[in-house]
Amino acid sequence: MIAPFTPLSSIVLAVYALCGGLLICCLETQLKFVRVLIAVNFGFLFNSVWRFLFYMILGSVAYTFGGLWGIIMACVMVGTAFFNTYILCRYPAYRKVREQIAEEEDKRIEDRIAKEVRTQALKQATPKNAMSAMKMFGKK
């Protein structure tokens, strides 16, 4: 049965879990502009011990929701915390390779954006588009 009134503490924990999950998703995308924002504001996620603790906190938040899904998600978060810490500590070169791959992906994205900007600029610079723009603004 759905409770007619959700306690404020549950709402706060749900918002915290949502923000924590979004933060982890943004961290794992490895996009340059997101990575820089996270590094500046959430630098603790780049240290394996602090990241482990963050995952454990998210797991405990999931556990407080109770029920089957809360327990399952808490177990998943604890498992992720241990696995992530193991990989980062056991294979320190993994982080360097991952950052190199992220930089290459950033370069590909920037090149693609630059190409699209050039294409759109050329389309806008054609005489046909210039004439239609002049008609739109009432100039002949």
A tleap script that builds the chain and sets N, CA, C and O, in Angstrom:
source leaprc.protein.ff14SB
mol = sequence {
  NMET ILE ALA PRO PHE THR PRO LEU SER SER
  ILE VAL LEU ALA VAL TYR ALA LEU CYS GLY
  GLY LEU LEU ILE CYS CYS LEU GLU THR GLN
  LEU LYS PHE VAL ARG VAL LEU ILE ALA VAL
  ASN PHE GLY PHE LEU PHE ASN SER VAL TRP
  ARG PHE LEU PHE TYR MET ILE LEU GLY SER
  VAL ALA TYR THR PHE GLY GLY LEU TRP GLY
  ILE ILE MET ALA CYS VAL MET VAL GLY THR
  ALA PHE PHE ASN THR TYR ILE LEU CYS ARG
  TYR PRO ALA TYR ARG LYS VAL ARG GLU GLN
  ILE ALA GLU GLU GLU ASP LYS ARG ILE GLU
  ASP ARG ILE ALA LYS GLU VAL ARG THR GLN
  ALA LEU LYS GLN ALA THR PRO LYS ASN ALA
  MET SER ALA MET LYS MET PHE GLY LYS CLYS
}
set mol.1.N position { 0.840 -1.183 0.000 }
set mol.1.CA position { 0.000 0.000 0.000 }
set mol.1.C position { 0.885 1.247 0.000 }
set mol.1.O position { 1.887 1.302 0.712 }
set mol.2.N position { 0.520 2.217 -0.779 }
set mol.2.CA position { 1.271 3.463 -0.858 }
set mol.2.C position { 0.835 4.350 0.298 }
set mol.2.O position { -0.355 4.575 0.519 }
set mol.3.N position { 1.817 4.844 1.023 }
set mol.3.CA position { 1.516 5.713 2.156 }
set mol.3.C position { 1.007 7.054 1.653 }
set mol.3.O position { 1.539 7.587 0.679 }
set mol.4.N position { -0.005 7.605 2.293 }
set mol.4.CA position { -0.534 8.890 1.840 }
set mol.4.C position { 0.438 10.041 2.087 }
set mol.4.O position { 0.335 11.095 1.461 }
set mol.5.N position { 1.373 9.832 2.996 }
set mol.5.CA position { 2.317 10.898 3.329 }
set mol.5.C position { 3.721 10.311 3.330 }
set mol.5.O position { 4.014 9.393 4.096 }
set mol.6.N position { 4.581 10.834 2.479 }
set mol.6.CA position { 5.972 10.381 2.428 }
set mol.6.C position { 6.788 11.249 3.380 }
set mol.6.O position { 6.778 12.474 3.262 }
set mol.7.N position { 7.490 10.632 4.316 }
set mol.7.CA position { 8.290 11.429 5.265 }
set mol.7.C position { 9.348 12.261 4.543 }
set mol.7.O position { 9.882 11.852 3.513 }
set mol.8.N position { 9.632 13.405 5.089 }
set mol.8.CA position { 10.625 14.309 4.507 }
set mol.8.C position { 11.991 13.637 4.405 }
set mol.8.O position { 12.726 13.873 3.446 }
set mol.9.N position { 12.332 12.809 5.380 }
set mol.9.CA position { 13.635 12.132 5.347 }
set mol.9.C position { 13.755 11.216 4.133 }
set mol.9.O position { 14.833 11.097 3.550 }
set mol.10.N position { 12.661 10.571 3.750 }
set mol.10.CA position { 12.696 9.699 2.558 }
set mol.10.C position { 12.886 10.517 1.293 }
set mol.10.O position { 13.585 10.094 0.372 }
set mol.11.N position { 12.272 11.675 1.246 }
set mol.11.CA position { 12.423 12.546 0.079 }
set mol.11.C position { 13.860 13.038 -0.031 }
set mol.11.O position { 14.433 13.051 -1.120 }
set mol.12.N position { 14.440 13.440 1.089 }
set mol.12.CA position { 15.821 13.919 1.094 }
set mol.12.C position { 16.774 12.804 0.665 }
set mol.12.O position { 17.685 13.035 -0.129 }
set mol.13.N position { 16.563 11.599 1.191 }
set mol.13.CA position { 17.424 10.481 0.806 }
set mol.13.C position { 17.254 10.124 -0.669 }
set mol.13.O position { 18.226 9.773 -1.338 }
set mol.14.N position { 16.029 10.213 -1.176 }
set mol.14.CA position { 15.794 9.926 -2.593 }
set mol.14.C position { 16.510 10.941 -3.475 }
set mol.14.O position { 17.099 10.573 -4.492 }
set mol.15.N position { 16.464 12.209 -3.094 }
set mol.15.CA position { 17.160 13.248 -3.859 }
set mol.15.C position { 18.669 13.022 -3.785 }
set mol.15.O position { 19.371 13.176 -4.785 }
set mol.16.N position { 19.164 12.660 -2.613 }
set mol.16.CA position { 20.591 12.394 -2.455 }
set mol.16.C position { 21.013 11.211 -3.317 }
set mol.16.O position { 22.050 11.270 -3.978 }
set mol.17.N position { 20.225 10.139 -3.321 }
set mol.17.CA position { 20.541 8.965 -4.132 }
set mol.17.C position { 20.510 9.308 -5.620 }
set mol.17.O position { 21.368 8.865 -6.384 }
set mol.18.N position { 19.524 10.093 -6.023 }
set mol.18.CA position { 19.424 10.500 -7.426 }
set mol.18.C position { 20.626 11.344 -7.845 }
set mol.18.O position { 21.218 11.108 -8.898 }
set mol.19.N position { 20.978 12.315 -7.029 }
set mol.19.CA position { 22.131 13.171 -7.347 }
set mol.19.C position { 23.431 12.367 -7.360 }
set mol.19.O position { 24.281 12.573 -8.227 }
set mol.20.N position { 23.586 11.456 -6.404 }
set mol.20.CA position { 24.779 10.614 -6.373 }
set mol.20.C position { 24.876 9.723 -7.603 }
set mol.20.O position { 25.950 9.560 -8.181 }
set mol.21.N position { 23.747 9.150 -7.995 }
set mol.21.CA position { 23.729 8.313 -9.191 }
set mol.21.C position { 24.049 9.100 -10.448 }
set mol.21.O position { 24.801 8.635 -11.304 }
set mol.22.N position { 23.479 10.292 -10.559 }
set mol.22.CA position { 23.775 11.146 -11.714 }
set mol.22.C position { 25.243 11.563 -11.737 }
set mol.22.O position { 25.855 11.650 -12.801 }
set mol.23.N position { 25.795 11.818 -10.566 }
set mol.23.CA position { 27.210 12.191 -10.474 }
set mol.23.C position { 28.097 11.050 -10.967 }
set mol.23.O position { 29.055 11.285 -11.703 }
set mol.24.N position { 27.786 9.829 -10.571 }
set mol.24.CA position { 28.563 8.676 -11.016 }
set mol.24.C position { 28.416 8.485 -12.530 }
set mol.24.O position { 29.395 8.209 -13.222 }
set mol.25.N position { 27.194 8.632 -13.035 }
set mol.25.CA position { 26.980 8.501 -14.486 }
set mol.25.C position { 27.778 9.550 -15.253 }
set mol.25.O position { 28.414 9.240 -16.260 }
set mol.26.N position { 27.743 10.786 -14.775 }
set mol.26.CA position { 28.494 11.857 -15.443 }
set mol.26.C position { 29.995 11.602 -15.373 }
set mol.26.O position { 30.718 11.883 -16.330 }
set mol.27.N position { 30.464 11.076 -14.256 }
set mol.27.CA position { 31.886 10.763 -14.113 }
set mol.27.C position { 32.303 9.691 -15.107 }
set mol.27.O position { 33.383 9.773 -15.692 }
set mol.28.N position { 31.473 8.704 -15.300 }
set mol.28.CA position { 31.818 7.582 -16.173 }
set mol.28.C position { 31.693 7.914 -17.655 }
set mol.28.O position { 32.204 7.161 -18.485 }
set mol.29.N position { 31.034 9.008 -18.018 }
set mol.29.CA position { 30.938 9.358 -19.435 }
set mol.29.C position { 32.282 9.776 -19.997 }
set mol.29.O position { 32.531 9.613 -21.191 }
set mol.30.N position { 33.150 10.313 -19.156 }
set mol.30.CA position { 34.491 10.733 -19.549 }
set mol.30.C position { 34.503 11.857 -20.580 }
set mol.30.O position { 35.476 11.995 -21.321 }
set mol.31.N position { 33.460 12.650 -20.642 }
set mol.31.CA position { 33.473 13.818 -21.519 }
set mol.31.C position { 34.267 14.925 -20.845 }
set mol.31.O position { 34.174 15.120 -19.633 }
set mol.32.N position { 35.042 15.641 -21.631 }
set mol.32.CA position { 35.990 16.609 -21.086 }
set mol.32.C position { 35.329 17.679 -20.224 }
set mol.32.O position { 35.767 17.927 -19.100 }
set mol.33.N position { 34.275 18.314 -20.742 }
set mol.33.CA position { 33.666 19.407 -19.983 }
set mol.33.C position { 33.011 18.900 -18.703 }
set mol.33.O position { 32.986 19.617 -17.702 }
set mol.34.N position { 32.485 17.685 -18.714 }
set mol.34.CA position { 31.890 17.116 -17.506 }
set mol.34.C position { 32.988 16.686 -16.543 }
set mol.34.O position { 32.889 16.908 -15.336 }
set mol.35.N position { 34.031 16.072 -17.082 }
set mol.35.CA position { 35.135 15.603 -16.259 }
set mol.35.C position { 35.799 16.758 -15.511 }
set mol.35.O position { 36.162 16.622 -14.342 }
set mol.36.N position { 35.955 17.895 -16.193 }
set mol.36.CA position { 36.573 19.058 -15.550 }
set mol.36.C position { 35.692 19.581 -14.415 }
set mol.36.O position { 36.193 19.884 -13.332 }
set mol.37.N position { 34.394 19.686 -14.656 }
set mol.37.CA position { 33.476 20.140 -13.601 }
set mol.37.C position { 33.505 19.206 -12.396 }
set mol.37.O position { 33.508 19.661 -11.252 }
set mol.38.N position { 33.527 17.912 -12.651 }
set mol.38.CA position { 33.554 16.953 -11.550 }
set mol.38.C position { 34.883 17.026 -10.811 }
set mol.38.O position { 34.912 16.952 -9.582 }
set mol.39.N position { 35.980 17.169 -11.544 }
set mol.39.CA position { 37.294 17.254 -10.902 }
set mol.39.C position { 37.387 18.484 -10.001 }
set mol.39.O position { 37.966 18.420 -8.917 }
set mol.40.N position { 36.823 19.590 -10.444 }
set mol.40.CA position { 36.889 20.820 -9.660 }
set mol.40.C position { 35.985 20.741 -8.429 }
set mol.40.O position { 36.386 21.144 -7.337 }
set mol.41.N position { 34.777 20.227 -8.602 }
set mol.41.CA position { 33.797 20.253 -7.516 }
set mol.41.C position { 33.715 18.960 -6.708 }
set mol.41.O position { 33.308 18.988 -5.546 }
set mol.42.N position { 34.090 17.838 -7.297 }
set mol.42.CA position { 33.989 16.546 -6.619 }
set mol.42.C position { 35.285 15.773 -6.796 }
set mol.42.O position { 35.271 14.618 -7.224 }
set mol.43.N position { 36.383 16.395 -6.475 }
set mol.43.CA position { 37.700 15.797 -6.680 }
set mol.43.C position { 37.913 14.507 -5.914 }
set mol.43.O position { 38.764 13.702 -6.293 }
set mol.44.N position { 37.160 14.292 -4.845 }
set mol.44.CA position { 37.318 13.073 -4.059 }
set mol.44.C position { 37.011 11.820 -4.882 }
set mol.44.O position { 37.453 10.727 -4.527 }
set mol.45.N position { 36.257 11.967 -5.981 }
set mol.45.CA position { 35.920 10.803 -6.811 }
set mol.45.C position { 37.114 10.312 -7.630 }
set mol.45.O position { 37.044 9.248 -8.246 }
set mol.46.N position { 38.205 11.075 -7.643 }
set mol.46.CA position { 39.389 10.662 -8.378 }
set mol.46.C position { 40.406 9.965 -7.475 }
set mol.46.O position { 41.500 9.615 -7.918 }
set mol.47.N position { 40.044 9.766 -6.220 }
set mol.47.CA position { 40.855 9.024 -5.263 }
set mol.47.C position { 40.109 7.722 -4.964 }
set mol.47.O position { 38.925 7.753 -4.626 }
set mol.48.N position { 40.785 6.586 -5.086 }
set mol.48.CA position { 40.104 5.294 -4.960 }
set mol.48.C position { 39.485 5.076 -3.578 }
set mol.48.O position { 38.419 4.469 -3.479 }
set mol.49.N position { 40.122 5.549 -2.524 }
set mol.49.CA position { 39.570 5.364 -1.174 }
set mol.49.C position { 38.301 6.196 -0.994 }
set mol.49.O position { 37.289 5.693 -0.505 }
set mol.50.N position { 38.355 7.456 -1.386 }
set mol.50.CA position { 37.182 8.318 -1.234 }
set mol.50.C position { 36.044 7.883 -2.156 }
set mol.50.O position { 34.873 7.987 -1.792 }
set mol.51.N position { 36.386 7.399 -3.340 }
set mol.51.CA position { 35.348 6.892 -4.236 }
set mol.51.C position { 34.686 5.663 -3.614 }
set mol.51.O position { 33.467 5.506 -3.681 }
set mol.52.N position { 35.501 4.793 -3.007 }
set mol.52.CA position { 34.960 3.619 -2.318 }
set mol.52.C position { 33.965 4.048 -1.239 }
set mol.52.O position { 32.865 3.503 -1.142 }
set mol.53.N position { 34.359 5.016 -0.443 }
set mol.53.CA position { 33.466 5.497 0.621 }
set mol.53.C position { 32.186 6.110 0.049 }
set mol.53.O position { 31.108 5.936 0.617 }
set mol.54.N position { 32.302 6.817 -1.059 }
set mol.54.CA position { 31.117 7.412 -1.682 }
set mol.54.C position { 30.156 6.327 -2.157 }
set mol.54.O position { 28.947 6.431 -1.946 }
set mol.55.N position { 30.690 5.282 -2.799 }
set mol.55.CA position { 29.839 4.172 -3.228 }
set mol.55.C position { 29.180 3.487 -2.020 }
set mol.55.O position { 28.013 3.098 -2.079 }
set mol.56.N position { 29.928 3.348 -0.944 }
set mol.56.CA position { 29.366 2.722 0.256 }
set mol.56.C position { 28.249 3.583 0.850 }
set mol.56.O position { 27.238 3.055 1.313 }
set mol.57.N position { 28.427 4.890 0.838 }
set mol.57.CA position { 27.366 5.780 1.328 }
set mol.57.C position { 26.129 5.646 0.451 }
set mol.57.O position { 25.011 5.569 0.961 }
set mol.58.N position { 26.323 5.617 -0.866 }
set mol.58.CA position { 25.171 5.437 -1.763 }
set mol.58.C position { 24.505 4.083 -1.524 }
set mol.58.O position { 23.282 3.969 -1.600 }
set mol.59.N position { 25.303 3.066 -1.238 }
set mol.59.CA position { 24.734 1.758 -0.913 }
set mol.59.C position { 23.922 1.789 0.367 }
set mol.59.O position { 22.861 1.171 0.446 }
set mol.60.N position { 24.411 2.505 1.370 }
set mol.60.CA position { 23.657 2.594 2.628 }
set mol.60.C position { 22.382 3.409 2.448 }
set mol.60.O position { 21.370 3.122 3.087 }
set mol.61.N position { 22.420 4.413 1.590 }
set mol.61.CA position { 21.206 5.175 1.296 }
set mol.61.C position { 20.178 4.266 0.627 }
set mol.61.O position { 18.996 4.300 0.970 }
set mol.62.N position { 20.632 3.452 -0.332 }
set mol.62.CA position { 19.726 2.521 -1.005 }
set mol.62.C position { 19.151 1.518 -0.003 }
set mol.62.O position { 17.977 1.158 -0.091 }
set mol.63.N position { 19.961 1.072 0.934 }
set mol.63.CA position { 19.497 0.108 1.933 }
set mol.63.C position { 18.407 0.696 2.828 }
set mol.63.O position { 17.495 -0.016 3.249 }
set mol.64.N position { 18.501 1.998 3.120 }
set mol.64.CA position { 17.504 2.624 4.008 }
set mol.64.C position { 16.115 2.674 3.386 }
set mol.64.O position { 15.126 2.841 4.099 }
set mol.65.N position { 16.029 2.531 2.062 }
set mol.65.CA position { 14.710 2.516 1.433 }
set mol.65.C position { 13.950 1.244 1.766 }
set mol.65.O position { 12.726 1.202 1.645 }
set mol.66.N position { 14.665 0.206 2.185 }
set mol.66.CA position { 14.029 -1.049 2.567 }
set mol.66.C position { 13.446 -1.765 1.372 }
set mol.66.O position { 13.623 -1.339 0.231 }
set mol.67.N position { 12.768 -2.823 1.630 }
set mol.67.CA position { 12.168 -3.589 0.558 }
set mol.67.C position { 13.209 -4.356 -0.238 }
set mol.67.O position { 14.412 -4.212 -0.019 }
set mol.68.N position { 12.732 -5.163 -1.152 }
set mol.68.CA position { 13.609 -6.007 -1.953 }
set mol.68.C position { 14.530 -5.192 -2.856 }
set mol.68.O position { 15.726 -5.474 -2.932 }
set mol.69.N position { 13.984 -4.180 -3.544 }
set mol.69.CA position { 14.790 -3.370 -4.458 }
set mol.69.C position { 15.854 -2.573 -3.715 }
set mol.69.O position { 16.970 -2.420 -4.212 }
set mol.70.N position { 15.525 -2.070 -2.545 }
set mol.70.CA position { 16.517 -1.331 -1.758 }
set mol.70.C position { 17.692 -2.202 -1.368 }
set mol.70.O position { 18.844 -1.773 -1.429 }
set mol.71.N position { 17.393 -3.441 -0.963 }
set mol.71.CA position { 18.457 -4.364 -0.568 }
set mol.71.C position { 19.277 -4.777 -1.788 }
set mol.71.O position { 20.504 -4.848 -1.717 }
set mol.72.N position { 18.604 -5.050 -2.904 }
set mol.72.CA position { 19.332 -5.423 -4.123 }
set mol.72.C position { 20.254 -4.294 -4.568 }
set mol.72.O position { 21.418 -4.531 -4.892 }
set mol.73.N position { 19.743 -3.084 -4.586 }
set mol.73.CA position { 20.570 -1.950 -5.028 }
set mol.73.C position { 21.709 -1.673 -4.051 }
set mol.73.O position { 22.796 -1.270 -4.467 }
set mol.74.N position { 21.472 -1.883 -2.760 }
set mol.74.CA position { 22.554 -1.716 -1.787 }
set mol.74.C position { 23.655 -2.732 -2.052 }
set mol.74.O position { 24.837 -2.390 -2.010 }
set mol.75.N position { 23.280 -3.969 -2.323 }
set mol.75.CA position { 24.276 -5.008 -2.637 }
set mol.75.C position { 25.032 -4.677 -3.923 }
set mol.75.O position { 26.243 -4.883 -4.002 }
set mol.76.N position { 24.328 -4.168 -4.922 }
set mol.76.CA position { 24.974 -3.783 -6.177 }
set mol.76.C position { 25.978 -2.662 -5.928 }
set mol.76.O position { 27.091 -2.701 -6.451 }
set mol.77.N position { 25.596 -1.671 -5.141 }
set mol.77.CA position { 26.508 -0.549 -4.869 }
set mol.77.C position { 27.737 -1.002 -4.072 }
set mol.77.O position { 28.850 -0.550 -4.342 }
set mol.78.N position { 27.540 -1.889 -3.094 }
set mol.78.CA position { 28.675 -2.394 -2.316 }
set mol.78.C position { 29.592 -3.217 -3.225 }
set mol.78.O position { 30.814 -3.086 -3.160 }
set mol.79.N position { 29.005 -4.059 -4.067 }
set mol.79.CA position { 29.801 -4.837 -5.014 }
set mol.79.C position { 30.576 -3.942 -5.968 }
set mol.79.O position { 31.744 -4.195 -6.262 }
set mol.80.N position { 29.915 -2.891 -6.449 }
set mol.80.CA position { 30.570 -1.934 -7.341 }
set mol.80.C position { 31.716 -1.222 -6.626 }
set mol.80.O position { 32.776 -0.997 -7.211 }
set mol.81.N position { 31.500 -0.870 -5.365 }
set mol.81.CA position { 32.542 -0.193 -4.591 }
set mol.81.C position { 33.787 -1.061 -4.484 }
set mol.81.O position { 34.901 -0.588 -4.706 }
set mol.82.N position { 33.596 -2.324 -4.147 }
set mol.82.CA position { 34.747 -3.217 -4.014 }
set mol.82.C position { 35.419 -3.473 -5.364 }
set mol.82.O position { 36.645 -3.429 -5.465 }
set mol.83.N position { 34.631 -3.737 -6.386 }
set mol.83.CA position { 35.195 -4.022 -7.711 }
set mol.83.C position { 35.956 -2.814 -8.259 }
set mol.83.O position { 37.064 -2.952 -8.777 }
set mol.84.N position { 35.350 -1.631 -8.140 }
set mol.84.CA position { 35.971 -0.410 -8.648 }
set mol.84.C position { 37.289 -0.145 -7.926 }
set mol.84.O position { 38.290 0.190 -8.559 }
set mol.85.N position { 37.289 -0.293 -6.618 }
set mol.85.CA position { 38.504 -0.056 -5.839 }
set mol.85.C position { 39.575 -1.084 -6.184 }
set mol.85.O position { 40.755 -0.747 -6.284 }
set mol.86.N position { 39.168 -2.323 -6.363 }
set mol.86.CA position { 40.122 -3.371 -6.733 }
set mol.86.C position { 40.794 -3.035 -8.062 }
set mol.86.O position { 42.017 -3.112 -8.182 }
set mol.87.N position { 39.999 -2.668 -9.049 }
set mol.87.CA position { 40.549 -2.359 -10.378 }
set mol.87.C position { 41.494 -1.160 -10.306 }
set mol.87.O position { 42.589 -1.196 -10.867 }
set mol.88.N position { 41.071 -0.096 -9.613 }
set mol.88.CA position { 41.895 1.113 -9.545 }
set mol.88.C position { 43.195 0.884 -8.783 }
set mol.88.O position { 44.223 1.465 -9.131 }
set mol.89.N position { 43.163 0.041 -7.744 }
set mol.89.CA position { 44.378 -0.210 -6.965 }
set mol.89.C position { 45.267 -1.287 -7.598 }
set mol.89.O position { 46.493 -1.185 -7.550 }
set mol.90.N position { 44.662 -2.297 -8.180 }
set mol.90.CA position { 45.417 -3.402 -8.765 }
set mol.90.C position { 46.056 -3.015 -10.090 }
set mol.90.O position { 47.161 -3.461 -10.399 }
set mol.91.N position { 45.374 -2.196 -10.872 }
set mol.91.CA position { 45.862 -1.807 -12.202 }
set mol.91.C position { 45.938 -0.281 -12.311 }
set mol.91.O position { 45.057 0.339 -12.906 }
set mol.92.N position { 46.976 0.324 -11.746 }
set mol.92.CA position { 47.073 1.791 -11.788 }
set mol.92.C position { 47.206 2.346 -13.205 }
set mol.92.O position { 46.844 3.497 -13.447 }
set mol.93.N position { 47.712 1.558 -14.138 }
set mol.93.CA position { 47.845 2.028 -15.523 }
set mol.93.C position { 46.478 2.139 -16.195 }
set mol.93.O position { 46.333 2.842 -17.195 }
set mol.94.N position { 45.484 1.454 -15.653 }
set mol.94.CA position { 44.130 1.505 -16.219 }
set mol.94.C position { 43.609 2.937 -16.271 }
set mol.94.O position { 42.993 3.345 -17.255 }
set mol.95.N position { 43.856 3.685 -15.220 }
set mol.95.CA position { 43.383 5.074 -15.168 }
set mol.95.C position { 44.029 5.913 -16.267 }
set mol.95.O position { 43.360 6.734 -16.895 }
set mol.96.N position { 45.324 5.712 -16.504 }
set mol.96.CA position { 46.022 6.473 -17.544 }
set mol.96.C position { 45.488 6.133 -18.927 }
set mol.96.O position { 45.278 7.023 -19.752 }
set mol.97.N position { 45.270 4.851 -19.182 }
set mol.97.CA position { 44.734 4.433 -20.481 }
set mol.97.C position { 43.327 4.987 -20.658 }
set mol.97.O position { 42.968 5.447 -21.741 }
set mol.98.N position { 42.541 4.944 -19.605 }
set mol.98.CA position { 41.170 5.459 -19.659 }
set mol.98.C position { 41.157 6.955 -19.955 }
set mol.98.O position { 40.335 7.426 -20.741 }
set mol.99.N position { 42.066 7.703 -19.327 }
set mol.99.CA position { 42.148 9.145 -19.591 }
set mol.99.C position { 42.603 9.418 -21.022 }
set mol.99.O position { 42.130 10.362 -21.655 }
set mol.100.N position { 43.519 8.597 -21.534 }
set mol.100.CA position { 43.974 8.759 -22.914 }
set mol.100.C position { 42.819 8.504 -23.888 }
set mol.100.O position { 42.640 9.252 -24.849 }
set mol.101.N position { 42.049 7.467 -23.642 }
set mol.101.CA position { 40.888 7.168 -24.490 }
set mol.101.C position { 39.877 8.314 -24.422 }
set mol.101.O position { 39.294 8.688 -25.439 }
set mol.102.N position { 39.671 8.869 -23.228 }
set mol.102.CA position { 38.739 9.987 -23.068 }
set mol.102.C position { 39.214 11.210 -23.846 }
set mol.102.O position { 38.407 11.902 -24.467 }
set mol.103.N position { 40.518 11.481 -23.815 }
set mol.103.CA position { 41.047 12.625 -24.567 }
set mol.103.C position { 40.882 12.429 -26.070 }
set mol.103.O position { 40.562 13.375 -26.789 }
set mol.104.N position { 41.099 11.207 -26.546 }
set mol.104.CA position { 40.903 10.924 -27.970 }
set mol.104.C position { 39.435 11.103 -28.360 }
set mol.104.O position { 39.130 11.636 -29.427 }
set mol.105.N position { 38.544 10.660 -27.503 }
set mol.105.CA position { 37.109 10.826 -27.775 }
set mol.105.C position { 36.729 12.307 -27.780 }
set mol.105.O position { 35.939 12.741 -28.617 }
set mol.106.N position { 37.288 13.081 -26.848 }
set mol.106.CA position { 37.038 14.527 -26.829 }
set mol.106.C position { 37.492 15.164 -28.135 }
set mol.106.O position { 36.802 16.022 -28.685 }
set mol.107.N position { 38.651 14.746 -28.630 }
set mol.107.CA position { 39.177 15.292 -29.887 }
set mol.107.C position { 38.244 14.963 -31.052 }
set mol.107.O position { 37.979 15.818 -31.897 }
set mol.108.N position { 37.748 13.724 -31.098 }
set mol.108.CA position { 36.815 13.337 -32.162 }
set mol.108.C position { 35.525 14.151 -32.085 }
set mol.108.O position { 34.994 14.579 -33.110 }
set mol.109.N position { 35.027 14.360 -30.883 }
set mol.109.CA position { 33.801 15.146 -30.719 }
set mol.109.C position { 34.023 16.580 -31.159 }
set mol.109.O position { 33.191 17.149 -31.866 }
set mol.110.N position { 35.150 17.177 -30.744 }
set mol.110.CA position { 35.442 18.555 -31.126 }
set mol.110.C position { 35.599 18.692 -32.633 }
set mol.110.O position { 35.135 19.667 -33.223 }
set mol.111.N position { 36.255 17.713 -33.259 }
set mol.111.CA position { 36.404 17.747 -34.724 }
set mol.111.C position { 35.053 17.639 -35.420 }
set mol.111.O position { 34.800 18.323 -36.412 }
set mol.112.N position { 34.204 16.793 -34.905 }
set mol.112.CA position { 32.876 16.624 -35.508 }
set mol.112.C position { 32.038 17.898 -35.356 }
set mol.112.O position { 31.332 18.294 -36.284 }
set mol.113.N position { 32.118 18.530 -34.195 }
set mol.113.CA position { 31.395 19.783 -33.979 }
set mol.113.C position { 31.917 20.856 -34.924 }
set mol.113.O position { 31.133 21.591 -35.524 }
set mol.114.N position { 33.249 20.951 -35.059 }
set mol.114.CA position { 33.843 21.952 -35.954 }
set mol.114.C position { 33.402 21.713 -37.395 }
set mol.114.O position { 33.120 22.663 -38.125 }
set mol.115.N position { 33.344 20.458 -37.803 }
set mol.115.CA position { 32.898 20.135 -39.161 }
set mol.115.C position { 31.442 20.539 -39.355 }
set mol.115.O position { 31.088 21.092 -40.396 }
set mol.116.N position { 30.611 20.273 -38.382 }
set mol.116.CA position { 29.187 20.634 -38.477 }
set mol.116.C position { 29.014 22.156 -38.517 }
set mol.116.O position { 28.167 22.668 -39.249 }
set mol.117.N position { 29.811 22.867 -37.736 }
set mol.117.CA position { 29.745 24.329 -37.742 }
set mol.117.C position { 30.133 24.868 -39.114 }
set mol.117.O position { 29.481 25.773 -39.636 }
set mol.118.N position { 31.203 24.308 -39.703 }
set mol.118.CA position { 31.612 24.736 -41.045 }
set mol.118.C position { 30.511 24.464 -42.069 }
set mol.118.O position { 30.222 25.303 -42.923 }
set mol.119.N position { 29.905 23.284 -41.973 }
set mol.119.CA position { 28.834 22.929 -42.911 }
set mol.119.C position { 27.666 23.895 -42.795 }
set mol.119.O position { 27.145 24.368 -43.806 }
set mol.120.N position { 27.255 24.189 -41.578 }
set mol.120.CA position { 26.135 25.110 -41.363 }
set mol.120.C position { 26.489 26.529 -41.807 }
set mol.120.O position { 25.642 27.240 -42.347 }
set mol.121.N position { 27.732 26.938 -41.582 }
set mol.121.CA position { 28.154 28.272 -42.009 }
set mol.121.C position { 28.130 28.386 -43.529 }
set mol.121.O position { 27.714 29.410 -44.072 }
set mol.122.N position { 28.576 27.334 -44.217 }
set mol.122.CA position { 28.546 27.354 -45.682 }
set mol.122.C position { 27.112 27.371 -46.206 }
set mol.122.O position { 26.818 28.048 -47.191 }
set mol.123.N position { 26.234 26.638 -45.559 }
set mol.123.CA position { 24.834 26.643 -45.979 }
set mol.123.C position { 24.219 28.032 -45.811 }
set mol.123.O position { 23.440 28.477 -46.655 }
set mol.124.N position { 24.565 28.703 -44.741 }
set mol.124.CA position { 24.017 30.030 -44.480 }
set mol.124.C position { 24.613 31.078 -45.414 }
set mol.124.O position { 23.995 32.110 -45.673 }
set mol.125.N position { 25.805 30.812 -45.915 }
set mol.125.CA position { 26.488 31.798 -46.758 }
set mol.125.C position { 26.109 31.693 -48.236 }
set mol.125.O position { 26.532 32.531 -49.033 }
set mol.126.N position { 25.338 30.706 -48.612 }
set mol.126.CA position { 24.969 30.564 -50.022 }
set mol.126.C position { 24.010 31.681 -50.431 }
set mol.126.O position { 23.242 32.170 -49.603 }
set mol.127.N position { 24.050 32.090 -51.714 }
set mol.127.CA position { 23.185 33.178 -52.180 }
set mol.127.C position { 21.695 32.882 -51.990 }
set mol.127.O position { 20.923 33.791 -51.684 }
set mol.128.N position { 21.287 31.644 -52.164 }
set mol.128.CA position { 19.873 31.303 -52.006 }
set mol.128.C position { 19.393 31.633 -50.593 }
set mol.128.O position { 18.337 32.241 -50.417 }
set mol.129.N position { 20.172 31.230 -49.589 }
set mol.129.CA position { 19.801 31.520 -48.203 }
set mol.129.C position { 19.881 33.005 -47.899 }
set mol.129.O position { 19.079 33.528 -47.125 }
set mol.130.N position { 20.846 33.688 -48.507 }
set mol.130.CA position { 20.970 35.127 -48.277 }
set mol.130.C position { 19.763 35.863 -48.841 }
set mol.130.O position { 19.254 36.796 -48.220 }
set mol.131.N position { 19.302 35.443 -50.021 }
set mol.131.CA position { 18.124 36.091 -50.626 }
set mol.131.C position { 16.872 35.829 -49.805 }
set mol.131.O position { 16.063 36.734 -49.601 }
set mol.132.N position { 16.704 34.593 -49.331 }
set mol.132.CA position { 15.506 34.300 -48.537 }
set mol.132.C position { 15.546 35.053 -47.211 }
set mol.132.O position { 14.504 35.469 -46.705 }
set mol.133.N position { 16.733 35.230 -46.648 }
set mol.133.CA position { 16.842 35.988 -45.413 }
set mol.133.C position { 16.513 37.459 -45.649 }
set mol.133.O position { 15.879 38.100 -44.811 }
set mol.134.N position { 16.943 37.989 -46.787 }
set mol.134.CA position { 16.637 39.391 -47.100 }
set mol.134.C position { 15.140 39.566 -47.305 }
set mol.134.O position { 14.573 40.567 -46.865 }
set mol.135.N position { 14.492 38.619 -47.961 }
set mol.135.CA position { 13.041 38.711 -48.142 }
set mol.135.C position { 12.318 38.633 -46.804 }
set mol.135.O position { 11.318 39.318 -46.587 }
set mol.136.N position { 12.833 37.793 -45.907 }
set mol.136.CA position { 12.196 37.633 -44.611 }
set mol.136.C position { 12.222 38.939 -43.820 }
set mol.136.O position { 11.276 39.256 -43.098 }
set mol.137.N position { 13.299 39.683 -43.961 }
set mol.137.CA position { 13.425 40.922 -43.212 }
set mol.137.C position { 12.995 42.146 -44.036 }
set mol.137.O position { 13.177 43.284 -43.604 }
set mol.138.N position { 12.435 41.909 -45.198 }
set mol.138.CA position { 11.868 43.010 -45.988 }
set mol.138.C position { 12.887 43.839 -46.741 }
set mol.138.O position { 12.588 44.966 -47.136 }
set mol.139.N position { 14.093 43.308 -46.953 }
set mol.139.CA position { 15.115 44.050 -47.687 }
set mol.139.C position { 15.223 43.480 -49.087 }
set mol.139.O position { 15.111 42.269 -49.278 }
set mol.140.N position { 15.440 44.350 -50.071 }
set mol.140.CA position { 15.611 43.886 -51.458 }
set mol.140.C position { 16.911 44.368 -52.018 }
set mol.140.O position { 17.231 44.080 -53.171 }
savepdb mol mol.pdb
quit
